Amino acid sequence: MVAAVRVHKVGGPEVLTYEEIDVPAPGAGQIRVKQHACGVNFVDVYFRMGLYPAPGGLPFVAGNEAAGEVVEVGPGVGEFKRGDRVAYVSGPGCYAAERVVATDRAVKLPANINYEQAAAMMLKGMTVEYLVRRTFKVERGMNVLMHAAAGGVGLILCQWANHLGATVIGTVGSKEKAALAQANGCHHTILYRDEDFVARVKEITGGKLCDVVYDGIGKATFPGSLDCLRPLGMFVSFGSASGPIEAFNINILQFKGSLFATRPTLNTYAAKREDLLAIANDLFAVVGSGAVKIPVNQKYALRDAAKAHRDLEGRATTGSSILVP
């Protein structure tokens, strides 16, 4: 029996239940991992609330990324051995002291990446990799708008886009978060509670607007995000922190400048093993070089998962949060 956080009914943070569960022996193509740290992400909230249905139904163990040590390998597994340091995005199922993971989702950690960094960056960091290198290839001289620039994805994306030579504009909720975003590569910050972010983007860019908008907020920032784009610009909606964007008349993209719009997910970009490894290795390389740092700004005990969710949903966090079993 090991400690875990399960959801027996969907709802608020109070439905996260700390309890003991059995973990089976790994089968063919599986490894058993002793978890050293588990990442906390908005996608965990979506599963907890029932916005995303858990594949195996209720009850389920929450969580979608973690890092730890291989303690047992299943029959026929050759790529991993006991003692290997690994990280992965595979969920739900991560808020646990130990769990079984499919080998095709696990990635070996380089020596210069520790467990806490890995748990804080696999989902968010690989998301940023596909956002800035695959969904839209950020290049020198471009203008990039990042909503929630002081959040987990935001701080990583600001650094990476800056590293690629873009001018990075970020929306934030407070002066403290503005300072944090600026310390992580954001050139211009907009206090969205006090300022009209569309007007400020026009002012900052001298009317040129942005090549791409990365929007993990959703309902509250749409369709304003479209008004921040130059003709033929790309609107990338990758999250719904304020609620999902409802169906809209696609002709709006024509009238606002023949815009492109997409709703990508890591699951699609990393569906093939070779793509997962390429994305992870690109992330490890940019973090290992020091160009992108992974700020773990909140750390909670596994039993305090409900508090971690309350803080995340209450916009009380910055950077990445982790749970420690």
Secondary structure, DSSP 8 states (H G I E B T S, - for coil): -EEEEEESS-SSGGGEEEEEE------TTEEEEEEEEEEE-HHHHHHHHTSS--TT-SSEE--SEEEEEEEEE-TT--S--TT-EEEEE--S--SBSEEEEEGGGEEE--TTS-HHHHHHHHHHHHHHHHIIIIIS---TT-EEEESSTTSHHHHHHHHHHHHTT-EEEEEESSHHHHHHHHHTT-SEEEETTTS-HHHHHHHHTTT--EEEEEESS-GGGTTGGGGGEEEEEEEEE---TT-------THHHHHTTS-EEE---HHHHT-SHHHHHHHHHHHHHHHHTTSS---EEEEEEGGGHHHHHHHHHTT---SEEEEE-
